[in-house]
């Protein structure tokens, strides 16, 4: 459980880096490589969220302890939640970069760190209310 969030972050950036180096960024038609790399990372975030259905199904067939299945399901929820938060933050950054570069005539201005912290806090506080 301790590696759930860092594992998703690592996998997302590794997938994004691999996709960027393989040339997927040419398909996104972004203004610069920084925006294209962020688009590849967003695609990597989507691909890095794990699905434990096969593992839990196998555990049920083998008759393993219920605690192990619960642990795997909990880790999957934590992985999915961290992927959703990362996706939301990266989308805010990418949209901020695109809007600011089109409004300011090519001048780069990304979403501030304070904005990202506020977005993260909003997600962190609102999730239990809706969950």
N, C-alpha and C positions, 0 to 999 in steps of 0.2 A: 504494500500500500504506500510505502514511503517513496517509491519510484514511479508512481502513477503519473503525477504531473510532470516531473522532469523527463520521464520517458516519452510522453506525448510531445513535449516541447522539442526534445532532441529529434524524434521521428519526423515531426513537421518540418523542421529546418533541414534535416538531412534529405527528406523527400523533395523539398523545394529546391535545394541546391542541386540535386541530381537532375530534376526536371529542367532547371535553368541551364545547366551545363550540357544537357542533351538537345537544347534548342527549342524547348516548348515556349519560351518567352516570345518567340517571333510570332506565335499565333495570337497573342494577346493584344498586339497593336497599341502598346503604351508609348507615352512620350519619351521615356528614358529607361535605362536599365534598372534603376532603383525601383521604379514602379513595376516593371516587369518581374523583378526578383520577388517583390512582395506579392504579386499575383501568383507566382509559383509557390510561395510559402503558403498562401491561402489554399491552393489546391492540395498541398502537402498536409495541411491541417485536416482537410476533409478526408483524405486517405488514411490518416494516422489513427483515427478513432477506431478502437477495436470492438469486435462483436463476440461475446462469449457463448453464443447459442450452441455452437458445436461442442465446446468444452463442457458446458453444463449438461448437455444431452449425453455425452459420453460418461460423465460422472454418474448420471442417473442409471445408465445401463450397467455400469460396473458396480453400482451399489456403494459408492464411497460415502464418507461421512458428510452429513448435511452442512456442517460448518465450513467445509472446503468449498462447496458450491456457493454458499452464502458469501464467502470471502471473494471468490471470483466474480460474482455478480456485483458486489460492492466496489471492487476495483474497476469494473467496467463502467459503473455509474460515475465514478470519480474521473476516469479517462474521458468519458463523453462530456461531462461537465466542464473539464478543463479545456477540451477541444472547442466547445461552444464559446467559452469566454475568450480564448485566443482568437477564434474566428471573428467574433464581434469587434475585438480591439484592432485586429489587422484590417478589417473592412473599414473601420472608422479612419484609420491612418491612411489607407489607400484612397478613400473618397476625399479626405481632406487634401491629400497631395494633388489629386486630379482637379478638384474644384479650385484650389488656390493657384495652381499653375495656369488654368484657363482664365481665371479672373484677373490675375496679376501679370498676364502676358508672358508666361514662361518662368516667372520668378518662383522658386521653390519655397514652400512654406508648409510644413507638416503639422499635424495635430500635436498640441503641446502635451508635455508629460502630466501636467495637472488635469487636463481633459481626460487622458487615459486612466488616471487614478480614479477620477470621479465616475467614469463609465464602469470600471471594474468594481467600485464600491456599490454602484447602483445594481449591477448584476448580482453581486454577492448578497445584498440585502433583499432584493426583490425575488430572488429565486426561491427561498423558503416560503415566501408568502403565496406564490403561485403553485409551488410544488405540493 
